[in-house]
């Protein structure tokens, strides 16, 4: 079964077309291009992978998201849910690579899905639970864990939807209600091994075999007994092996 790795990480198969950012309210500030994405009760991260290399008729058998801790919470643990985004968002314009406050390009912020270039608001006005679906998996970043610790989540349902219907690929949201923040590496992190990646294994259905030969028709009509080796007698009774039946 084919397996492809998406992301700007060592050994990745598809490195172009991915994006990420994080949103922190209430500011109209873009963090696209930052090396890290902060996650807490007031900050949510968005990640999207370009999956165009997977055939549209592929059947996804496994999809593993890998996120790497850059700085853990000082105390306690941070449970982060992995949710499919319902609203499309942007990061790309000529200013990508530096935070903007206020955002002036096509950058997603807490108050706009895309700011200035394509002014699109979030479903609820500001970014909220209206903009993402139910979680498919959860990761836990533990206080005191080493920087660079990898956390994986299984999201085959989400990825299958994106492959079957590419227009649904608005990426994913990383959500927590923890008060204490942690940070994860982005596609712009200086250490490539700390960047997010997605590993997808899939199959492609083979061609449908041609139909086999049609079965021979079953004899019908008044001569059906003759066809089976049973002949009529002069009296009109059927005779099989000389015995009237």
Secondary structure, DSSP 8 states (H G I E B T S, - for coil): -EEEEESSSTT-SB-SS-EEEEEETT--EE-TT-SEEEEBTTEEEEEE---TTS-TTEEEEEEEEEEEEEE--SSSEEEEEEEEESS-----STTTTS-EES--SS---SS-SB-STT-B-BTTBSS-GGGEEEEEEEEEEETT--TT-EEEEE-HHHHHHHHH-GGG---EEEE---SS-EEEE-TT-SSGGGS-EEEEEEEE----------------STTHHHHTT-EE-TTS-EEETTEE-
